[in-house]
Amino acid sequence: MDWGGLRHIALDEDEALRVTGEAFSLLDAGDLVSATLRLLSVRGVGIASASKVIGLYDQNLYAVYDSRVGTALRSLVDEDGVRLIKCPVGRGRPGDVCLDRVWAENYERLIWVLGIMGWYLGEKGYPFSVSDVEMALFMMGK
């Protein structure tokens, strides 16, 4: 829990195993939004912490969704100029304030975008996983 600023959450070990087990079962069923919502339902867990747990579950498929990644993607907008990915608030870094459902849906969108980026880079001869692309965005989002 000390890695990457993951907060210490007031859960006993049995409860933590139950919650993460439920989230991982949802991931196994292909339901990223519900898995994310399950983790976000724990008091004190935000999207950055939830995505760290999910990202460590499978680093080839999932990534960390924090303020640095959000900052790197601020310029990704639709045809109306609306940002496609919300930006989590970080230490000394402004961001969006959203309901848990919006964060979970944006996390799913982020994973989709990172997958497209990884596919594109792979087509160009640079085989990158979702987490590889996320790490590059993390470095860009200083």
C-alpha positions in Angstrom: 0.0 0.0 0.0 3.0 2.3 0.3 3.7 2.1 -3.5 2.7 5.1 -5.5 0.9 6.8 -2.7 -1.8 4.2 -2.3 -3.5 5.2 0.9 -3.9 3.0 3.9 -7.5 2.0 3.9 -9.4 1.0 7.0 -10.2 -2.6 6.0 -9.2 -5.7 7.8 -7.5 -8.4 5.8 -10.6 -10.6 5.3 -12.7 -7.6 4.0 -9.8 -6.5 1.7 -9.6 -10.1 0.3 -13.4 -10.2 -0.1 -13.6 -6.9 -1.9 -10.7 -7.5 -4.2 -11.9 -11.0 -4.9 -15.3 -9.6 -6.0 -13.6 -7.0 -8.2 -11.3 -9.6 -9.8 -14.3 -11.9 -10.5 -16.0 -9.0 -12.2 -12.8 -8.4 -14.3 -12.7 -12.1 -15.2 -16.3 -11.7 -16.4 -15.2 -8.7 -18.6 -17.0 -6.1 -16.5 -14.4 -3.4 -15.8 -16.9 -0.7 -14.8 -18.5 -2.9 -12.1 -15.1 -4.0 -10.9 -14.0 -0.4 -10.6 -17.2 0.5 -8.8 -16.8 -2.3 -6.4 -13.4 -0.9 -5.4 -14.6 2.7 -5.4 -17.3 1.6 -2.9 -14.7 1.3 -0.2 -14.4 4.4 1.9 -11.2 6.3 1.1 -10.6 4.6 -2.3 -10.6 6.9 -5.3 -10.1 6.2 -8.9 -6.3 6.3 -8.7 -6.2 3.7 -5.9 -8.8 1.5 -7.5 -7.0 1.6 -10.9 -3.7 0.7 -9.2 -5.3 -2.5 -7.8 -6.8 -3.3 -11.2 -3.7 -2.4 -13.0 -1.6 -4.8 -10.9 -4.2 -7.5 -11.5 -3.2 -7.7 -15.2 -0.6 -5.2 -16.4 -1.1 -6.2 -20.1 -4.8 -5.2 -20.0 -5.1 -2.5 -17.4 -3.3 0.6 -16.3 -3.2 3.2 -13.5 -5.6 6.1 -14.0 -4.1 9.0 -12.0 -3.7 12.8 -12.3 -0.4 12.5 -14.3 -2.1 10.2 -16.9 -5.1 12.5 -17.0 -2.9 15.6 -17.4 -1.1 13.9 -20.3 -4.4 13.3 -22.0 -6.0 16.8 -21.5 -5.6 17.6 -25.2 -7.5 14.5 -26.3 -10.8 16.0 -27.3 -13.8 15.2 -29.5 -15.0 17.3 -32.4 -16.8 19.7 -30.0 -13.6 20.3 -28.0 -14.9 18.2 -25.0 -12.1 16.3 -23.3 -12.5 12.5 -23.8 -10.8 11.5 -20.6 -11.5 13.2 -17.2 -8.5 14.1 -15.1 -8.3 12.9 -11.5 -7.2 15.5 -8.9 -3.6 15.0 -7.8 -1.3 16.5 -5.2 -1.0 20.1 -6.2 -2.6 19.2 -9.6 -6.1 20.4 -10.6 -8.6 17.8 -12.0 -12.2 17.0 -12.4 -14.7 16.1 -9.7 -16.9 13.2 -10.7 -19.3 10.6 -9.3 -17.9 7.1 -8.9 -19.9 5.9 -12.0 -18.3 8.6 -14.2 -14.8 7.7 -12.9 -15.5 4.0 -13.6 -16.8 4.7 -17.1 -13.9 7.0 -17.8 -11.5 4.4 -16.7 -13.0 2.0 -19.2 -12.7 4.6 -21.9 -9.0 5.2 -20.8 -8.3 1.5 -21.2 -9.9 1.5 -24.6 -7.8 4.6 -25.7 -4.6 3.0 -24.3 -5.4 -0.2 -26.2 -5.8 1.7 -29.4 -2.5 3.5 -28.8 -0.8 0.2 -28.1 -2.2 -1.4 -31.2 -1.2 1.6 -33.4 2.4 1.5 -32.0 2.5 -2.2 -32.5 1.6 -1.7 -36.1 4.5 0.6 -36.4 6.9 -2.0 -35.0 6.8 -0.9 -31.4 5.0 -3.6 -29.3 3.6 -1.8 -26.3 1.1 -3.1 -23.7 -1.6 -0.9 -22.2 0.6 -0.4 -19.1 3.6 0.5 -21.3 1.5 3.3 -22.9 0.3 4.4 -19.5 3.8 4.7 -18.2 4.8 6.9 -21.1 1.7 9.1 -20.4 2.7 9.2 -16.7 6.1 10.6 -17.7 4.5 13.1 -20.0 2.0 14.3 -17.3 4.5 16.0 -15.0 
